Structure formats: C-alpha cells, structure tokens
Amino acid sequence: MSAQHVVERPSPNFDVRPAGVPVDILVLHYTGMAGAAAALDRLCDPAAKVSAHYLIDEDGTVYALVPELKRAWHAGLAWWRGSRDINGRSIGIELVNPGHELGYSDFPGPQMDALADLARAILSRHPIPPRNVIGHSDVAPDRKLDPGERFDWRGLAGRGIGLWPAAGGTPDGDVLHLLAEYGYDTATRQVISAFQRHFRPRRIDGRPDAETLALLAGLLAAVRSAG
C-alpha cells in the first residue's frame, strides 16, 4: 500500500482492546451514506459512538481513523465462531458505497485495489485466517446487509484475501450444523441468506438448497484440510 494514498483522519471513537485476545478477524462494511465526507463526519463524531480502523473512498483513497492496536466500534451486536466481542478482536474497514437504502452500486476498481493492498498489509501484521475475512452481514445476519451481494468476495479471495469455495463439495450434515462449524450464529433467522449473500450472491432466497450445501461443504473441506 503506497503511503501517499493514506490520509490520517483520527477518530475519537475507540477504546482499549481486551488483554490477551488476538486480532484475528477482518470485517468489511459499506458506509451506507451519500459519500466519503458524510461517512467521515459520522465516524469521527464523538456523539455517534461509531468508527472503523479505515475507510476507503471510491477513488481508492485510504483514510486511517483508529490505530490497529485499539478497539474501533464498527461491528456492534455481533457473533462469529463463538465470540461476541467482535470489535475486541477485529480490524474494521468501511468502503464508501451508498448501500441498499440509497442506491446500492458496484465497488469501483480503484477502491477494490486499495482494499486488496490494505488487507494484505493487515494480514501480514495479524494472525487472521482466511475464514475470518468476513462481512458485517456475516457477523450480524439479522441486522446488516453489508458489504452486500455486489461486493466481489470471489475476486478478493483470488488475491489471497479470504476464502472461496471449490466447486463440487459433498455435504456431510444439515445446513445449520455446517454453518455453525464454519462460524455463523445459527440462532439468527437470516443466517442462510447471509451465507448466500457472501458466497452465492446471484440468488439470495434463504433456502438450504443443494447448491448452497455444496458451497458450504467446499468451504469446510478447505478449512478442515488447513487444520
């Protein structure tokens, strides 16, 4: 990541990470606001009590908001792989995008390129496994849709960031058991839709069909083989 593309924009909205807890999750968001200026104002407003470690504008400009060693307030009520304090163990990146309520759009190439560079740098500094590169909707399925079905998770995994399922997996259990093994909170109503939004964005219907099960099985095969 080129240093000249990083703009320091400190946010006061952070606190101390819990002692002894590794930073082992990377959570991606969209801003759901009209543009970068509005998002930066909110993420840096003490009254809003929200933040992220970084924000990436559509032109690829990266804003550094909260030091990685501090806990930013980006995930809210969330759950992943048995942990509820997602903020305490994660890095949060916001991507400027109007979101589903304001005219959801594709994520431009320069923005995705900057994200890939930033994410690779983060992964080099923290023990974040591929299955823990996730979206806000993965950790909060009943509340959040971001970064959404237009986000190119497959392309990002192709750059070595995150995990993408191999075709032709064979499921060896029911869908909720498999989702729980991968990391999802299966007590949430929208958990199957959240999985599809990440891994089968062309059809998000919340149905545990054969394709959904095969994709999930492919992911778990990769996770199990990695140990």
C-alpha positions in Angstrom: 0.0 0.0 0.0 1.5 3.3 -1.1 1.9 5.7 1.9 1.0 8.7 -0.1 -2.6 7.4 -0.6 -3.2 7.2 3.2 -4.8 10.2 4.8 -4.7 10.4 8.6 -8.2 11.3 9.9 -8.2 10.4 13.6 -11.5 9.4 15.2 -12.0 9.7 19.0 -14.3 6.7 18.9 -12.2 3.8 20.2 -11.1 2.2 23.4 -8.6 -0.4 24.7 -8.7 -4.0 23.3 -9.2 -6.7 25.9 -5.9 -8.2 27.2 -4.7 -11.4 25.8 -7.1 -11.5 22.8 -5.6 -11.8 19.4 -6.6 -9.6 16.4 -7.8 -12.5 14.3 -10.9 -11.2 12.3 -11.2 -8.7 9.4 -14.7 -7.2 9.0 -15.6 -5.4 5.8 -18.5 -2.9 5.7 -20.1 -0.4 3.4 -20.8 3.1 4.7 -24.5 3.3 3.5 -24.2 7.1 3.2 -24.1 9.6 0.3 -20.3 9.9 0.1 -17.0 9.9 1.9 -17.4 13.3 3.6 -20.6 12.3 5.3 -19.2 9.0 6.4 -16.0 10.5 7.7 -18.0 13.1 9.7 -20.1 10.3 11.3 -17.2 8.0 12.0 -15.3 10.9 13.7 -18.2 12.3 15.6 -18.0 11.6 19.3 -21.7 11.7 19.7 -22.2 8.9 17.0 -20.1 6.4 19.0 -19.2 4.5 15.8 -15.9 4.2 14.0 -13.7 1.8 12.0 -10.0 1.5 11.6 -10.0 2.5 8.0 -12.3 4.0 5.3 -11.7 3.6 1.6 -13.2 6.0 -0.8 -14.4 5.0 -4.3 -11.2 6.6 -5.9 -9.0 4.4 -3.7 -8.1 7.0 -1.1 -7.5 5.3 2.3 -8.3 7.2 5.5 -6.7 5.9 8.7 -9.2 6.5 11.6 -8.3 4.3 14.5 -4.9 2.7 15.3 -5.0 -1.1 14.8 -3.9 -1.7 18.3 -7.1 -0.1 19.6 -10.7 -1.3 19.5 -12.8 0.5 17.0 -16.6 0.5 17.3 -17.8 -1.0 14.0 -19.4 -4.4 14.4 -22.0 -3.7 17.1 -24.1 -6.6 18.4 -22.3 -9.5 16.5 -21.1 -13.1 16.7 -18.5 -15.2 14.9 -17.0 -18.5 15.8 -18.2 -18.3 19.4 -17.0 -14.8 20.1 -19.4 -11.9 20.8 -16.9 -9.1 21.3 -16.1 -8.9 17.6 -14.8 -5.3 18.0 -12.3 -6.6 20.6 -10.6 -9.0 18.2 -11.1 -7.4 14.7 -10.0 -4.8 12.3 -12.9 -2.9 10.6 -12.7 -1.4 7.1 -15.5 0.8 5.7 -16.0 1.1 2.0 -17.7 4.2 0.6 -20.9 3.0 -1.0 -24.5 4.3 -0.8 -25.8 0.9 0.3 -29.1 -0.7 -0.2 -31.2 2.2 1.0 -29.5 4.9 -1.1 -28.9 3.3 -4.5 -26.5 0.4 -3.9 -23.8 0.3 -6.5 -20.8 -1.8 -7.6 -17.5 -1.2 -5.8 -15.1 0.5 -8.3 -11.8 -1.0 -9.3 -9.6 1.6 -7.6 -11.5 1.0 -4.4 -11.1 -2.8 -4.6 -7.4 -2.4 -5.5 -6.8 -0.2 -2.5 -8.7 -2.7 -0.3 -6.6 -5.6 -1.5 -3.4 -3.7 -0.7 -4.6 -2.6 2.7 -5.9 -6.1 3.6 -2.7 -7.8 2.6 -0.8 -5.4 4.9 -3.2 -6.1 7.7 -2.9 -9.8 7.2 0.8 -9.5 7.4 0.6 -7.9 10.8 -2.1 -10.1 12.4 -3.0 -13.8 12.6 -6.2 -13.6 10.6 -7.1 -16.9 8.9 -8.9 -16.8 5.5 -12.3 -17.9 7.0 -12.2 -14.8 9.3 -12.2 -12.3 6.5 -15.9 -11.6 6.6 -18.6 -9.0 6.1 -20.8 -7.2 8.6 -23.7 -9.3 7.4 -21.8 -12.5 8.3 -21.4 -11.4 12.0 -24.8 -9.7 12.3 -27.2 -11.5 9.8 -30.4 -10.2 11.3 -29.3 -6.6 11.3 -26.9 -6.0 8.4 -26.6 -6.5 4.6 -23.2 -5.0 4.0 -21.0 -5.1 2.1 -23.7 -7.0 0.2 -24.2 -9.1 -2.9 -22.4 -6.6 -5.3 -19.1 -7.0 -3.4 -16.6 -9.2 -5.2 -15.6 -11.7 -2.5 -14.5 -14.2 -5.1 -12.1 -11.7 -6.7 -10.7 -10.7 -3.3 -10.1 -14.4 -2.4 -8.3 -14.7 -5.7 -5.9 -12.1 -4.5 -5.2 -14.2 -1.4 -7.6 -12.4 0.9 -10.4 -14.5 2.4 -11.8 -17.9 1.3 -13.8 -19.0 -1.6 -15.4 -22.5 -2.0 -14.2 -25.0 -4.6 -17.0 -26.4 -6.7 -18.5 -29.8 -6.1 -18.4 -30.2 -2.3 -20.3 -33.0 -0.7 -22.2 -32.0 2.4 -21.9 -34.3 5.5 -24.6 -32.8 7.7 -27.6 -30.5 7.9 -27.2 -26.9 6.9 -27.4 -25.3 10.3 -24.7 -27.7 11.7 -22.4 -26.9 8.8 -23.0 -23.2 9.1 -22.2 -23.3 12.8 -19.0 -25.2 12.1 -17.9 -22.6 9.6 -18.5 -19.8 12.1 -22.1 -18.4 11.7 -24.5 -17.8 14.6 -27.2 -20.3 13.6 -29.6 -18.8 16.2 -30.2 -15.9 13.8 -33.1 -16.0 11.4 -31.2 -14.7 8.3 -28.2 -16.9 8.6 -28.7 -18.8 5.4 -29.3 -15.6 3.5 -26.2 -14.1 4.9 -24.2 -17.1 3.7 -25.7 -16.8 0.3 -25.1 -13.1 0.2 -21.4 -13.8 0.7 -20.9 -17.0 -1.3 -23.9 -17.2 -3.8 -24.9 -13.6 -4.5 -26.8 -14.3 -7.7 -29.7 -15.9 -5.7 -30.3 -15.0 -2.0 -33.5 -16.8 -1.0 -32.7 -18.3 2.4 -33.3 -21.8 1.2 -30.9 -24.6 2.0 -30.8 -26.0 -1.5 -28.2 -28.3 -3.0 -26.0 -25.6 -4.3 -25.9 -23.8 -1.0 -25.0 -27.0 0.8 -22.3 -27.8 -1.8 -20.7 -24.4 -1.4 -20.7 -24.7 2.3 -19.2 -28.2 2.1 -16.4 -26.9 -0.2 -15.6 -24.2 2.3 -15.5 -26.6 5.2 -13.3 -29.0 3.2 -10.8 -26.2 2.8 -10.9 -25.3 6.4 -10.5 -28.9 7.6 -7.6 -29.6 5.3 -5.8 -26.5 6.6 -6.1 -27.9 10.1 
